[in-house]
């Protein structure tokens, strides 16, 4: 706490970063420029970081792709995040009103979704804010002259008038003859699967919503194309009406899998499965059975309240699964 | 510090309390005149809780961070002032008071409340019930088990809540009188003076780690060797910190610092012990029998919490230094609501109690404390 007076947002296990600028790219897309502290190990284009900010007293964490190349970070000491603002979300609305110079926390960069080292042509398929890792990859690849080997083509799908960073894409195209891109909307141009047949011999990269990924994956299987992907199921949708129906979810804890239902508490199901778990009162008072939920949504059996989907402390005895879960016992 | 004395006393007094037969002849103090409508009580108290829960946010996070900052400043200025005693002894006195205040803030408003999970919603990896470790001889996890689980779940159920009299004092007719109860006032004073060690040894005493017959069919989640390890390692760390490390750092001022730390710890022990006794052992606090509490509803649980605790009136600083345990009634009803919110909940809780004809046990510090002392003396005799 004394350290935090000198170094705001200093926290064990996190890196610090200062907000440089926040601006709107479109009605609901937001660009955030951060200056990470010197100790932050840089990223490889395509990787993501976890961003933690304080929202009404609560430290809230979300994962974002770093939307710039490592060369950009080297030159400017800044990194860029681009996100869609989800008004119902826990973090992005607060992010849109964050003021420059605020200190926030970030994690080291993680993820294997990077430009493959291949002599084959590359096909990039982006959906909505899934454009971000590709911008980063292209920036670095062109900077380091890696694109002359084989052509790179980008299919960029988004809702009408929601394509962002087109000027940057054009600039990149000017710098590298081998790079081409197409700006598409499903409404006008049809589904992604209609565009894939010409690229059977390419290495495919796809980043976008789950539905889009599924389509690409099916075609890739048919034509036997190599496929790397990063797909997001945004927020797991929870249908309150269906809570009375019995549903089964998967629970990951300390590397083990268990299937759990949404009727009984997580504690009683872990006990039935003979898992070692500390417990006490069984009614949410004593916090003995508390553990860290890494991801997924749980319902508080006392209030019916749904939890956040990111990392949080939960009490097993008063929590029921609402989505697939990962916890740390 | 002679911990041996306490260990022995505790053992001698606890061993006989194992027969359940004696609990059967328990005579509870007169219950409140009429039983309340438990379901209605539950709805009303739940409503008070959810109303406050909606308000919890940035303000509460800023509050606990500010208190932690003040605590750190008190601690370090205290430790520095202790070394300046050779310039002017009054500086040493200020150092003792500052360090004692730091320890009290750490144990009460920060440690106790954070370890209750009151600030877990913040998702802060330093301010949560799993991580926080306090400046006291008692291992945080051990306290969590005995206090958060046993004491808060089974509040004042004779035989289940070992906090009722701590196995040392006879505070109701639920326990058969023994000759040693004649001098339990002295035992009480001793317990107060050594309170941090009493708290620390508490779980091991009950688990009969060192002495006494092991209770059969006690399912324990933590092995005795683990308990011993944690007890000695945390205890030793505290002793080394206050009586070796910091005195040595002071060099020639070794004794100034050593005695300062000793007195600061003593002040903290007396303060915490007194506040806690006022919260649970005033004259009107009731006890319960295990068989009455089987399958109890949440409403009945609320009812038991309400009659098993007592409040102390006081000013702003007083409430902070007690860790808001001056609102013991509200704390027992809502143990994981940030404690500073008890202030605004209290009038509403009191109104609900009144409606149900339940006694809302509150009074000035001296009134409550006299009542505690009377109770200790009263049950010294058969």
Boltz contact constraints between the chains, C-beta under 6 A:
constraints:
  - contact:
      token1: [A, 1]
      token2: [B, 68]
      max_distance: 6.0
  - contact:
      token1: [A, 1]
      token2: [B, 69]
      max_distance: 6.0
  - contact:
      token1: [A, 1]
      token2: [B, 72]
      max_distance: 6.0
  - contact:
      token1: [A, 2]
      token2: [B, 72]
      max_distance: 6.0
  - contact:
      token1: [A, 56]
      token2: [B, 57]
      max_distance: 6.0
  - contact:
      token1: [A, 56]
      token2: [B, 58]
      max_distance: 6.0
  - contact:
      token1: [A, 57]
      token2: [B, 57]
      max_distance: 6.0
  - contact:
      token1: [A, 57]
      token2: [B, 58]
      max_distance: 6.0
  - contact:
      token1: [A, 57]
      token2: [B, 60]
      max_distance: 6.0
  - contact:
      token1: [A, 57]
      token2: [B, 61]
      max_distance: 6.0
  - contact:
      token1: [A, 57]
      token2: [B, 122]
      max_distance: 6.0
  - contact:
      token1: [A, 58]
      token2: [B, 121]
      max_distance: 6.0
  - contact:
      token1: [A, 58]
      token2: [B, 122]
      max_distance: 6.0
  - contact:
      token1: [A, 58]
      token2: [B, 123]
      max_distance: 6.0
  - contact:
      token1: [A, 59]
      token2: [B, 123]
      max_distance: 6.0
  - contact:
      token1: [A, 59]
      token2: [B, 124]
      max_distance: 6.0
  - contact:
      token1: [A, 278]
      token2: [B, 221]
      max_distance: 6.0
  - contact:
      token1: [A, 280]
      token2: [B, 149]
      max_distance: 6.0
  - contact:
      token1: [A, 281]
      token2: [B, 149]
      max_distance: 6.0
  - contact:
      token1: [A, 281]
      token2: [B, 153]
      max_distance: 6.0
  - contact:
      token1: [A, 285]
      token2: [B, 152]
      max_distance: 6.0
  - contact:
      token1: [A, 285]
      token2: [B, 153]
      max_distance: 6.0
  - contact:
      token1: [A, 285]
      token2: [B, 335]
      max_distance: 6.0
  - contact:
      token1: [A, 286]
      token2: [B, 148]
      max_distance: 6.0
  - contact:
      token1: [A, 286]
      token2: [B, 149]
      max_distance: 6.0
  - contact:
      token1: [A, 286]
      token2: [B, 152]
      max_distance: 6.0
  - contact:
      token1: [A, 286]
      token2: [B, 153]
      max_distance: 6.0
  - contact:
      token1: [A, 287]
      token2: [B, 117]
      max_distance: 6.0
  - contact:
      token1: [A, 287]
      token2: [B, 129]
      max_distance: 6.0
  - contact:
      token1: [A, 287]
      token2: [B, 148]
      max_distance: 6.0
  - contact:
      token1: [A, 288]
      token2: [B, 149]
      max_distance: 6.0
  - contact:
      token1: [A, 313]
      token2: [B, 120]
      max_distance: 6.0
